Amino acid sequence: MTIGAMVAALAIVGAALIPSGPAAGSIRLPFSRGAKTADTETLHTWWQDNAEKQADAPVKDQAVRQSPFYSMKVAPAKTPANKFDSFTYLSLPRSGNSKIGYTEEDGAEFAANNDMSMSWSTFEYAADALIEVSLDTGQTINSADQVTIRPTGLGFDKKLVDDHTVRITVPYARTGYRFSVEFQPQQVTVYNDNTAGSGHLTMSPAGGASRVETEPRNAMMVFAQPKMDTSREDGLVPDKEAENVYLPKPGKLTREELESLPDHVDTLYFAPGTYYMGGQYRSELANVRWIYLAPGAYVKGAFKFLSTSDTDFRITGYGVLSGEQYVYEADTTDGYKHLAAGKGNCWSSCVKMLQFQSPQSGPKQTLLMRGITVATPPYHSFVMYGNEDGDFQMEVNNYQQVGGWYWQTDGLELYKGSSLRNSFLHSNDDVIKLYHSDVSVDNNVIWKVENGPVFQWGWGPRTISRIQVSNTDVIHNRMWWRWTKNHCIFNSSPSIIDVDSTATADTTQEMTDVSFVNTNVEGMVNCVIRIYALEGMKRVTIDGLHVESWNKMSPEGHMNNFTAFTDPSGRPVTIGNQVRDHEGLLIKDYTVGGVTILKSKGNWASNKLGRLDFDGRLWENWDTE
């Protein structure tokens, strides 16, 4: 019997012992496994009736994978004895499969080989709540101090309930909270074995391996979401009785059903239940402009929006859109098989969880994306093709990306005039792409896997300005390569045309008035800043950069770089003078291990605590405060 089968059997027996008697408040008891859920003005939890507690194999098409590692209950803070179940989902590397149709690396090797996973539970609330998170692996704790909540700056009160359960007080906030609950017995340390130049990740310290980071083998995320207004005044929840709204039935989603809707239908409403497309289909929507995923809706599939004339797109609700049925780099031009060797990259042809198209000329389009969780993407989670500068404006709030195991599981590219707030991203590539002007990013939690940086604005010269990023918490990262081009927290990588050339800049373009405020990096990290300037720079500020510690790799792996590239004729880009004119790069309130890094203290250099290995020719173009 597999581990998954054993825990499933135990869950069935245990469920029979759970009392399902009445409790105060409005309660739903529609599920055979004894779950008790809440639906009141201040608290909403939900369940998945067709769950499978499976941790080492695929689940059935119509099933939702339930975590065998964690369970969660939620209670109003005013009535702590009135506890309700909150379903705990689970994402596995490759969704419990081996590599299907390919043998080359896909980025999920380390996580898959070491049985890593990510669980999560979501609930809606409008008043202070108490949550009880239980570690269901048989491991025990004897103190609430053996549980860490990240970001640690939240400072939530926690109390031990029993030898595997902690109670956490979650104050109400209109922005919600996104946090990791980490039990000490689940913590594992990741090392670089330092072989073959760059090395490989391992969980063994043997042979002089270097510590990279510590994280839970099986992660547990909690998403406490503000109650979504159902009055329809704010345009977050469509009227499911309206003529323009179509409600698919749970079960198989076919091309014929979703792509043959009447012209007047522009909204898909997924009620609670499980829906699946299978691994050889994604839905291409001609007239649909709004998808609503109700709490408890679990959709296995992906959507491509074909309309270039609609101006108001929406993806809302606290449901889940999962890419678990697709293979890595599923090629839509080749039967959704893994991208064939020799075809290059699949930026245009591979499945993206959400894909939009903006016309080169036409009406301005807006996208409101609120609440949804994108799970286990097989490639980029989100993309828009077409006119990127000015005609596609996004407002993203309370968005979650979990299970970003593969390479190229980027986070979001924010187009001109867009915003990203109050979100969580687990990503194995560039997390937040700052390629456009007039962008605002605030109050986000990042869990970084091996590949790519947190903030990326490189790969090609750009003219961008007026970007404001604030209150970012990087709670884990597994970045470990010594390759210096595409890593760190802040990164402008060399040109994708030739990553080894320093003569790919464009002196006519410029980056101006960009600020990063209050960036907190917990645990260990390899580096924080690598800027290979492909365009001029003026008035760029990193204010409040706090690093807990460097990882234990060799010092050259920690180097933070700042270099001005030239154009093909040898002319360097222009970097503003910071020392004299306050027009260059300012690094303000930069600390490592609580120690402030300053030019005047002499602790900034590559062989000092600050690890700033900046080009000596740029001495006056940057400064610290």
C-alpha positions as CSV (number, residue, x, y, z in Angstrom):
1,M,0.0,0.0,0.0
2,T,1.3,3.5,-0.9
3,I,1.7,6.2,1.7
4,G,-1.1,8.1,0.0
5,A,-3.4,5.1,0.2
6,M,-2.6,4.6,3.9
7,V,-3.4,8.2,4.8
8,A,-6.6,8.1,2.7
9,A,-7.7,5.0,4.6
10,L,-7.0,6.6,7.9
11,A,-8.8,9.7,6.9
12,I,-12.0,7.8,6.1
13,V,-11.9,6.0,9.5
14,G,-11.1,9.3,11.3
15,A,-13.9,11.1,9.5
16,A,-16.4,8.6,10.8
17,L,-15.5,9.6,14.3
18,I,-15.9,13.4,13.8
19,P,-19.1,14.6,15.4
20,S,-21.3,16.6,13.1
21,G,-23.8,18.0,15.6
22,P,-25.2,21.5,15.5
23,A,-23.1,24.6,16.4
24,A,-23.9,28.3,16.5
25,G,-24.0,30.2,13.3
26,S,-25.0,29.3,9.7
27,I,-23.4,25.9,9.0
28,R,-23.2,23.7,5.9
29,L,-23.0,20.0,6.4
30,P,-23.3,18.6,2.8
31,F,-20.3,16.3,2.8
32,S,-20.1,12.7,3.6
33,R,-16.8,13.0,5.4
34,G,-18.2,15.0,8.2
35,A,-16.8,18.4,7.4
36,K,-18.4,21.3,9.1
37,T,-18.1,24.6,7.2
38,A,-19.1,28.2,8.0
39,D,-21.0,30.7,5.8
40,T,-21.8,33.8,8.0
41,E,-21.3,37.5,7.6
42,T,-17.9,37.3,9.2
43,L,-16.5,33.8,8.2
44,H,-16.7,31.5,5.2
45,T,-14.9,28.2,4.9
46,W,-15.4,25.5,2.4
47,W,-14.7,21.8,1.6
48,Q,-14.1,19.6,-1.4
49,D,-16.4,16.5,-1.1
50,N,-14.5,14.5,-3.8
51,A,-11.1,14.8,-2.1
52,E,-8.2,12.3,-2.3
53,K,-5.5,12.4,0.3
54,Q,-2.8,11.4,-2.1
55,A,0.9,12.5,-1.8
56,D,2.8,10.2,-4.2
57,A,0.7,9.7,-7.4
58,P,-1.8,11.5,-9.7
59,V,-5.4,11.9,-8.5
60,K,-8.6,11.1,-10.5
61,D,-9.8,13.7,-13.0
62,Q,-12.8,14.5,-10.9
63,A,-10.9,14.6,-7.6
64,V,-9.2,17.4,-5.7
65,R,-5.9,16.5,-4.0
66,Q,-6.2,17.0,-0.2
67,S,-3.1,17.4,2.0
68,P,-2.3,14.4,4.2
69,F,0.3,16.5,5.9
70,Y,-1.8,19.3,7.4
71,S,-5.4,20.1,8.3
72,M,-6.9,23.4,9.5
73,K,-9.9,24.7,11.4
74,V,-11.1,28.3,11.7
75,A,-13.1,29.9,14.5
76,P,-14.4,33.5,15.1
77,A,-12.2,35.1,17.7
78,K,-15.3,36.0,19.7
79,T,-16.5,32.4,19.9
80,P,-13.3,30.3,19.9
81,A,-15.1,27.0,20.6
82,N,-17.1,27.3,17.4
83,K,-14.6,25.7,15.0
84,F,-15.1,25.1,11.3
85,D,-13.2,23.0,8.8
86,S,-11.2,24.7,6.1
87,F,-10.1,22.4,3.2
88,T,-6.3,22.0,2.9
89,Y,-5.2,21.6,-0.7
90,L,-1.9,20.1,-1.9
91,S,0.4,20.7,-4.8
92,L,3.1,18.2,-5.8
93,P,6.1,18.5,-8.2
94,R,4.9,17.2,-11.6
95,S,1.5,16.4,-9.8
96,G,2.8,13.1,-8.7
97,N,3.9,12.0,-12.2
98,S,7.3,11.2,-13.5
99,K,8.5,13.1,-16.6
100,I,6.1,12.4,-19.4
101,G,7.5,12.4,-22.9
102,Y,10.9,13.9,-22.0
103,T,14.1,13.3,-20.0
104,E,15.8,16.7,-19.9
105,E,15.8,18.9,-16.8
106,D,12.6,20.7,-16.0
107,G,13.5,22.5,-12.7
108,A,11.4,20.2,-10.5
109,E,14.1,17.6,-10.0
110,F,15.2,18.6,-6.5
111,A,11.7,19.1,-5.1
112,A,10.4,15.8,-6.7
113,N,13.4,13.7,-5.6
114,N,13.2,15.0,-2.0
115,D,9.4,14.5,-1.7
116,M,8.7,18.3,-1.3
117,S,5.2,19.7,-1.5
118,M,3.1,22.8,-0.8
119,S,-0.2,22.7,1.1
120,W,-2.6,25.6,1.5
121,S,-5.9,26.6,2.9
122,T,-8.0,29.6,2.2
123,F,-10.9,31.2,4.1
124,E,-12.9,34.5,3.9
125,Y,-13.3,36.6,7.0
126,A,-14.5,40.0,8.1
127,A,-13.6,39.9,11.8
128,D,-10.7,38.6,13.8
129,A,-10.3,34.8,13.5
130,L,-8.5,31.9,15.2
131,I,-7.0,29.2,13.1
132,E,-5.8,25.8,14.3
133,V,-3.2,24.2,12.0
134,S,-2.4,20.5,12.7
135,L,0.7,18.6,11.5
136,D,-0.8,15.3,10.5
137,T,2.5,13.4,9.8
138,G,2.9,11.8,13.2
139,Q,5.6,14.2,14.1
140,T,5.1,16.2,17.4
141,I,6.1,19.4,19.0
142,N,6.0,20.4,22.7
143,S,6.0,24.2,22.4
144,A,4.4,26.9,20.2
145,D,8.0,28.2,19.9
146,Q,8.6,25.2,17.6
147,V,6.3,26.8,15.0
148,T,7.4,29.8,12.9
149,I,5.0,32.0,11.1
150,R,6.5,33.8,8.1
151,P,6.7,36.7,7.4
152,T,8.0,36.8,10.9
153,G,7.2,40.5,11.0
154,L,3.4,39.7,11.3
155,G,4.0,38.9,15.0
156,F,0.8,36.8,15.2
157,D,0.0,35.4,18.7
158,K,0.3,31.6,18.7
159,K,-0.5,28.9,21.4
160,L,0.1,25.2,21.6
161,V,-3.2,23.2,21.4
162,D,-1.7,19.7,21.5
163,D,1.4,17.9,20.5
164,H,0.8,18.6,16.7
165,T,-1.5,21.6,16.6
166,V,-1.0,25.3,17.0
167,R,-3.6,28.0,17.4
168,I,-2.9,31.3,15.7
169,T,-4.8,34.6,16.1
170,V,-5.3,36.3,12.7
171,P,-6.5,39.9,13.1
172,Y,-8.9,41.1,10.5
173,A,-7.4,43.2,7.8
174,R,-9.1,44.5,4.6
175,T,-6.0,43.5,2.7
176,G,-6.0,39.9,4.1
177,Y,-2.9,38.0,5.1
178,R,-0.7,35.4,3.4
179,F,1.6,33.4,5.6
180,S,3.6,30.2,6.1
181,V,3.1,28.0,9.1
182,E,6.3,26.0,9.7
183,F,6.6,23.2,12.2
184,Q,10.2,22.5,13.4
185,P,10.1,18.8,12.6
186,Q,9.3,19.6,9.0
187,Q,12.4,21.8,8.5
188,V,15.1,20.5,6.2
189,T,18.4,22.1,5.1
190,V,19.3,22.5,1.5
191,Y,23.0,22.4,0.4
192,N,25.0,23.0,-2.7
193,D,27.4,20.1,-3.2
194,N,29.8,22.4,-5.1
195,T,30.6,19.8,-7.8
196,A,31.3,20.5,-11.5
197,G,31.8,24.2,-10.9
198,S,28.3,25.4,-10.1
199,G,27.3,22.4,-8.1
200,H,24.0,20.6,-7.5
201,L,21.4,20.9,-4.8
202,T,21.4,18.2,-2.1
203,M,20.1,17.6,1.4
204,S,23.4,16.0,2.5
205,P,26.1,18.2,4.1
206,A,28.8,15.6,3.1
207,G,31.9,16.4,1.1
208,G,32.1,20.1,2.1
209,A,28.6,21.0,0.7
210,S,27.5,24.6,1.4
211,R,24.3,25.5,3.2
212,V,21.9,27.3,0.9
213,E,18.7,27.6,3.0
214,T,16.3,25.9,5.4
215,E,12.7,25.4,4.6
216,P,9.8,23.0,5.3
217,R,9.9,19.8,3.3
218,N,6.1,20.0,3.2
219,A,5.1,23.7,3.1
220,M,1.8,25.0,4.6
221,M,0.4,28.3,3.4
222,V,-2.6,30.1,4.9
223,F,-4.5,32.7,2.8
224,A,-6.8,34.7,5.1
225,Q,-8.9,36.6,2.5
226,P,-11.2,39.6,3.0
227,K,-14.8,38.8,2.4
228,M,-15.7,39.3,-1.2
229,D,-18.8,41.5,-1.6
230,T,-21.7,39.6,-3.2
231,S,-23.8,42.8,-3.6
232,R,-22.3,43.1,-7.1
233,E,-21.8,46.8,-6.6
234,D,-18.0,46.4,-6.8
235,G,-18.1,44.0,-9.8
236,L,-16.4,41.1,-8.1
237,V,-19.2,38.5,-8.1
238,P,-21.5,38.2,-11.2
239,D,-25.2,37.5,-11.1
240,K,-25.4,33.8,-11.9
241,E,-29.1,34.3,-13.0
242,A,-28.3,36.9,-15.6
243,E,-28.7,36.0,-19.3
244,N,-25.1,36.8,-20.1
245,V,-23.8,34.3,-17.5
246,Y,-23.1,30.6,-18.2
247,L,-22.7,28.0,-15.4
248,P,-20.8,24.9,-16.5
249,K,-21.7,21.8,-14.7
250,P,-18.9,20.1,-12.6
251,G,-17.1,17.4,-14.4
252,K,-15.5,17.3,-17.9
253,L,-15.2,20.7,-19.7
254,T,-15.2,20.1,-23.4
255,R,-14.2,22.3,-26.3
256,E,-17.7,22.1,-27.7
257,E,-19.3,23.3,-24.5
258,L,-17.1,26.3,-23.7
259,E,-16.3,27.5,-27.3
260,S,-19.9,27.3,-28.7
261,L,-21.6,29.6,-26.3
262,P,-24.2,32.1,-27.6
263,D,-22.8,35.5,-28.5
264,H,-24.6,37.2,-25.7
265,V,-22.8,35.1,-23.0
266,D,-19.7,36.9,-21.8
267,T,-19.3,35.4,-18.3
268,L,-18.4,32.0,-17.0
269,Y,-19.5,31.3,-13.4
270,F,-17.9,28.2,-11.8
271,A,-19.9,27.2,-8.8
272,P,-18.3,25.1,-6.1
273,G,-17.2,21.7,-7.5
274,T,-14.5,20.1,-9.6
275,Y,-14.0,20.7,-13.3
276,Y,-11.4,19.4,-15.6
277,M,-10.2,19.8,-19.2
278,G,-7.7,17.0,-19.3
279,G,-4.1,17.4,-20.4
280,Q,-4.7,17.8,-24.2
281,Y,-7.0,20.9,-24.2
282,R,-7.2,24.5,-23.1
283,S,-10.2,26.6,-23.5
284,E,-10.0,29.4,-26.2
285,L,-12.7,31.9,-25.4
286,A,-14.0,34.2,-28.2
287,N,-16.6,36.3,-26.3
288,V,-16.0,35.6,-22.7
289,R,-14.5,38.5,-20.7
290,W,-15.2,37.5,-17.1
291,I,-14.5,34.2,-15.3
292,Y,-15.7,33.8,-11.8
293,L,-14.3,31.0,-9.6
294,A,-16.5,30.7,-6.5
295,P,-15.0,29.5,-3.2
296,G,-14.8,25.8,-3.5
297,A,-14.6,25.8,-7.3
298,Y,-11.5,23.8,-8.5
299,V,-10.9,24.0,-12.3
300,K,-8.2,21.9,-13.9
301,G,-7.3,23.7,-17.1
302,A,-6.2,26.9,-18.7
303,F,-7.9,29.8,-20.6
304,K,-6.9,31.8,-23.6
305,F,-9.0,34.9,-24.2
306,L,-9.3,35.6,-27.9
307,S,-11.2,38.9,-27.8
308,T,-9.3,42.1,-28.8
309,S,-12.4,44.3,-28.7
310,D,-13.6,43.8,-25.2
311,T,-12.3,46.5,-22.8
312,D,-13.2,45.1,-19.4
313,F,-11.8,41.7,-18.4
314,R,-12.3,40.1,-15.0
315,I,-11.1,37.0,-13.2
316,T,-12.4,37.0,-9.7
317,G,-13.4,34.7,-6.8
318,Y,-11.5,32.6,-4.3
319,G,-11.5,29.4,-6.3
320,V,-8.5,27.5,-7.8
321,L,-7.3,27.3,-11.4
322,S,-4.9,24.3,-11.6
323,G,-2.4,23.3,-14.3
324,E,-1.8,19.9,-12.8
325,Q,-3.1,17.9,-15.8
326,Y,-0.6,19.5,-18.3
327,V,3.0,18.3,-18.8
328,Y,5.9,20.7,-18.5
329,E,6.0,23.0,-21.5
330,A,2.8,21.6,-23.0
331,D,3.0,22.5,-26.7
332,T,-0.4,23.5,-28.1
333,T,0.8,23.0,-31.6
334,D,1.9,19.3,-31.0
335,G,-1.0,17.7,-29.2
336,Y,-0.1,19.2,-25.8
337,K,3.0,17.0,-25.5
338,H,6.2,18.3,-24.0
339,L,8.0,20.7,-26.3
340,A,9.9,18.6,-28.8
341,A,13.7,18.8,-28.8
342,G,15.0,21.3,-31.4
343,K,11.9,23.5,-31.4
344,G,13.6,26.2,-29.3
345,N,11.5,27.9,-26.7
346,C,7.7,27.8,-26.5
347,W,6.9,31.4,-25.5
348,S,4.2,31.5,-28.1
349,S,2.9,27.9,-28.3
350,C,3.0,26.5,-24.7
351,V,0.1,26.5,-22.4
352,K,-0.2,29.5,-20.1
353,M,-2.7,29.4,-17.3
354,L,-4.2,32.7,-18.4
355,Q,-3.4,34.3,-21.8
356,F,-4.7,37.5,-23.2
357,Q,-4.3,39.3,-26.6
358,S,-4.2,43.1,-26.9
359,P,-4.6,44.7,-30.4
360,Q,-1.8,46.8,-31.8
361,S,-4.3,49.6,-32.2
362,G,-7.7,49.7,-30.6
363,P,-9.5,50.4,-27.3
364,K,-7.7,50.4,-24.0
365,Q,-8.2,47.1,-22.1
366,T,-8.3,46.6,-18.4
367,L,-8.1,43.4,-16.3
368,L,-9.3,43.1,-12.8
369,M,-7.9,40.0,-11.2
370,R,-9.0,39.4,-7.6
371,G,-8.7,36.5,-5.3
372,I,-7.9,33.5,-7.4
373,T,-5.3,30.9,-6.7
374,V,-3.3,29.5,-9.7
375,A,-1.8,26.2,-8.8
376,T,0.9,24.0,-10.3
377,P,1.4,25.9,-13.6
378,P,3.2,24.0,-16.4
379,Y,4.9,27.1,-17.7
380,H,4.2,30.9,-17.4
381,S,1.2,31.4,-15.3
382,F,0.1,34.6,-17.0
383,V,0.9,36.4,-20.3
384,M,-0.5,39.1,-22.6
385,Y,0.6,39.3,-26.2
386,G,0.2,42.4,-28.4
387,N,0.5,46.1,-27.5
388,E,2.0,46.1,-24.0
389,D,2.7,49.8,-23.5
390,G,-0.5,51.6,-22.6
391,D,-3.4,49.4,-23.9
392,F,-3.6,46.6,-21.2
393,Q,-3.8,47.8,-17.6
394,M,-4.1,45.2,-14.8
395,E,-5.3,45.6,-11.2
396,V,-4.3,42.5,-9.3
397,N,-5.2,42.0,-5.7
398,N,-5.2,39.0,-3.3
399,Y,-3.8,36.7,-6.0
400,Q,-1.9,33.5,-5.2
401,Q,0.5,31.3,-7.2
402,V,1.4,28.0,-5.5
403,G,3.3,25.0,-6.7
404,G,5.7,26.8,-9.1
405,W,8.0,23.8,-9.4
406,Y,9.1,24.0,-13.0
407,W,11.5,26.4,-14.8
408,Q,9.6,29.3,-16.4
409,T,6.9,29.3,-13.7
410,D,7.2,33.1,-13.8
411,G,5.0,35.3,-11.7
412,L,3.4,38.3,-13.3
413,E,4.5,40.8,-15.9
414,L,2.9,44.2,-15.0
415,Y,2.0,46.2,-18.0
416,K,1.8,50.0,-18.1
417,G,-0.3,51.5,-15.4
418,S,-0.8,48.2,-13.6
419,S,-0.8,47.3,-9.9
420,L,-0.1,44.2,-7.8
421,R,-1.1,44.1,-4.2
422,N,-1.6,41.8,-1.3
423,S,-0.5,38.6,-3.1
424,F,1.6,35.5,-2.7
425,L,3.9,34.0,-5.4
426,H,5.8,30.7,-5.4
427,S,7.9,30.9,-8.5
428,N,10.8,29.1,-10.2
429,D,11.7,32.0,-12.5
430,D,11.4,35.8,-12.6
431,V,8.7,36.6,-10.0
432,I,7.7,40.2,-10.7
433,K,8.6,41.6,-14.1
434,L,9.0,45.4,-14.2
435,Y,9.2,46.1,-17.9
436,H,6.7,48.9,-18.1
437,S,6.1,52.4,-16.6
438,D,3.6,53.6,-14.1
439,V,3.5,50.4,-12.1
440,S,2.7,50.0,-8.4
441,V,3.6,46.9,-6.3
442,D,2.7,46.7,-2.6
443,N,2.4,44.2,0.3
444,N,3.4,40.9,-1.4
445,V,4.9,37.7,0.0
446,I,7.4,35.7,-2.1
447,W,8.7,32.2,-1.9
448,K,11.6,31.9,-4.3
449,V,12.7,28.6,-5.9
450,E,16.0,28.1,-7.7
451,N,15.7,30.0,-11.0
452,G,15.5,33.8,-11.7
453,P,15.3,36.8,-9.4
454,V,12.5,38.3,-7.4
455,F,12.4,41.6,-9.4
456,Q,13.5,41.6,-13.0
457,W,13.7,44.5,-15.4
458,G,16.4,43.3,-17.8
459,W,16.8,41.0,-20.8
460,G,16.7,44.0,-23.1
461,P,17.0,47.8,-23.1
462,R,13.9,49.6,-21.9
463,T,12.5,53.1,-21.3
464,I,10.6,52.8,-18.0
465,S,9.8,55.3,-15.3
466,R,7.6,55.9,-12.2
467,I,7.7,52.4,-10.7
468,Q,7.0,52.1,-7.0
469,V,7.5,48.8,-5.1
470,S,6.9,48.6,-1.4
471,N,6.6,46.1,1.5
472,T,7.9,42.9,0.0
473,D,8.6,39.9,2.2
474,V,10.8,37.2,0.7
475,I,10.2,34.3,3.2
476,H,12.3,31.6,1.5
477,N,14.6,31.3,-1.5
478,R,16.5,28.4,-3.0
479,M,18.7,30.5,-5.3
480,W,22.1,28.8,-5.4
481,W,23.9,29.0,-8.8
482,R,27.1,30.8,-9.1
483,W,26.1,32.0,-12.5
484,T,25.9,35.7,-11.9
485,K,23.6,36.9,-14.7
486,N,20.0,36.1,-13.6
487,H,19.6,35.9,-9.8
488,C,19.2,37.9,-6.6
489,I,16.4,40.0,-5.2
490,F,16.9,42.9,-7.7
491,N,18.1,42.0,-11.1
492,S,18.6,43.6,-14.5
493,S,20.0,40.7,-16.5
494,P,22.2,41.1,-19.7
495,S,20.5,41.0,-23.1
496,I,18.7,37.8,-24.0
497,I,20.3,38.1,-27.4
498,D,23.8,37.5,-25.9
499,V,24.0,37.1,-22.2
500,D,27.8,37.1,-22.3
501,S,28.2,40.4,-24.1
502,T,28.6,43.8,-22.4
503,A,27.9,45.7,-25.6
504,T,24.2,45.2,-26.0
505,A,22.9,48.4,-24.4
506,D,20.9,51.2,-26.0
507,T,22.1,54.6,-24.9
508,T,18.9,56.3,-26.1
509,Q,16.8,54.5,-23.5
510,E,16.6,55.3,-19.8
511,M,15.2,54.0,-16.5
512,T,14.1,56.8,-14.2
513,D,12.2,57.4,-10.9
514,V,12.1,53.8,-9.6
515,S,11.9,53.0,-5.9
516,F,11.9,49.8,-3.9
517,V,10.9,50.4,-0.3
518,N,11.0,48.0,2.7
519,T,12.2,44.7,1.2
520,N,12.7,42.0,3.9
521,V,14.7,38.9,3.0
522,E,14.3,36.2,5.7
523,G,16.6,33.3,6.2
524,M,19.7,33.0,4.0
525,V,20.2,34.4,0.5
526,N,23.0,34.3,-2.1
527,C,22.8,37.9,-3.4
528,V,20.5,40.9,-3.4
529,I,21.5,43.2,-6.3
530,R,22.9,42.4,-9.8
531,I,22.3,45.3,-12.2
532,Y,23.8,45.0,-15.7
533,A,22.5,48.3,-17.0
534,L,21.3,48.0,-20.6
535,E,19.9,51.6,-20.5
536,G,20.7,54.8,-18.7
537,M,19.6,55.1,-15.0
538,K,18.5,58.1,-13.0
539,R,16.9,58.4,-9.6
540,V,16.7,54.7,-8.7
541,T,16.3,54.0,-4.9
542,I,16.5,50.9,-2.8
543,D,15.3,52.1,0.6
544,G,15.0,49.6,3.4
545,L,16.7,46.4,2.3
546,H,17.1,44.0,5.2
547,V,18.9,40.7,4.7
548,E,18.9,38.2,7.6
549,S,22.1,36.4,6.4
550,W,24.2,35.3,3.5
551,N,24.1,31.6,2.6
552,K,27.3,29.5,3.2
553,M,28.4,29.3,-0.4
554,S,31.8,30.7,-1.3
555,P,32.0,34.5,-1.3
556,E,32.0,34.9,-5.1
557,G,28.5,33.4,-5.1
558,H,27.4,36.4,-2.9
559,M,28.7,39.2,-5.1
560,N,26.3,42.0,-5.8
561,N,27.1,43.7,-9.1
562,F,26.5,47.1,-10.8
563,T,27.9,47.5,-14.3
564,A,27.1,49.9,-17.1
565,F,27.0,48.2,-20.5
566,T,27.9,49.8,-23.8
567,D,26.1,49.9,-27.1
568,P,27.8,48.0,-30.0
569,S,29.9,51.0,-30.9
570,G,31.4,51.1,-27.3
571,R,29.4,54.1,-25.9
572,P,28.4,53.4,-22.3
573,V,24.9,54.1,-21.0
574,T,24.6,57.2,-18.8
575,I,24.2,56.6,-15.0
576,G,23.2,59.6,-13.0
577,N,25.7,61.0,-10.4
578,Q,24.5,60.1,-7.0
579,V,27.3,61.5,-4.9
580,R,27.1,65.0,-6.4
581,D,23.6,65.4,-7.8
582,H,21.6,62.7,-6.1
583,E,20.6,61.4,-9.6
584,G,22.0,57.9,-9.6
585,L,21.5,54.7,-7.5
586,L,20.8,55.2,-3.8
587,I,20.9,52.3,-1.4
588,K,19.4,53.5,1.9
589,D,18.9,51.6,5.1
590,Y,20.6,48.5,3.9
591,T,21.3,45.9,6.6
592,V,22.7,42.4,6.8
593,G,22.1,40.6,10.0
594,G,21.0,43.8,11.6
595,V,24.2,45.7,10.7
596,T,23.8,48.8,8.6
597,I,26.0,48.8,5.4
598,L,27.5,52.2,4.6
599,K,30.2,53.5,2.3
600,S,31.4,55.6,5.2
601,K,31.8,52.5,7.5
602,G,33.9,50.6,5.0
603,N,31.7,47.5,5.3
604,W,30.2,47.6,1.8
605,A,32.9,46.0,-0.3
606,S,33.0,42.6,-1.9
607,N,35.1,41.1,0.9
608,K,33.0,42.8,3.6
609,L,29.5,42.2,5.0
610,G,27.8,44.2,2.3
611,R,29.2,42.2,-0.6
612,L,28.9,45.2,-3.0
613,D,31.3,44.3,-5.9
614,F,30.3,47.3,-8.0
615,D,32.3,48.5,-11.0
616,G,34.9,51.0,-9.7
617,R,34.1,53.3,-12.6
618,L,30.7,53.9,-11.1
619,W,32.0,55.1,-7.7
620,E,30.1,58.4,-7.9
621,N,27.0,56.9,-9.5
622,W,25.9,55.1,-6.3
623,D,25.8,55.9,-2.6
624,T,24.5,54.7,0.7
625,E,22.6,56.3,3.5
